[in-house]
Amino acid sequence: MLTTIARVCLLLVVLIYFLVGYYLGAEPLRLAEYGFAFPNAENITAIRTWGGFFVATGIIGSFGVIWKKWTLPSLLALTIVSGSVVFARVTGILVDGMEPRQLAELRDEGTGFAIALVGLVFAWLGRRRDRDVATDTH
């Protein structure tokens, strides 16, 4: 049960990464609605590249959704990536100042990090329980 909860959390984070990756990779010009400027093709391509990063991170997480033995390593990887993004956002707010849009972005990024962290705890507890059960039966 613990591992199932961990895998559900992982699936949610993977879906977030795929959704953001699609949004940035396939429709970067929609970001103009939120105040981003695209003066040339190089800027648009840079946003698409970030989309590729998010898709790649989703693919890495997918291994843990598909194969149970990859759940803990995948959750660890996504927790590190998500935590790094949140850390960078908070650091940027503290160093560069804050605008209202940044709080919404921090909320969104923090949600993925929190889900990954919860999943990581459940995966660790599940692995620990399985190890204890194996020890008790021998």
Buried (B, 14 or more C-beta within 10 A) or exposed (E): EBBEBBBBBBBBBBBBBBEBBBBBBEEBEEBEEEEEEBEEEEBBEEBBEBBEBBBEBBEBBBBBBEEBEBBBEBBBBBBEBBBEBBEEBBEBBEEEEEEEEBEEBBEBBBBBBBBBBBBBBBBBBBBEEEEEEEEEEE
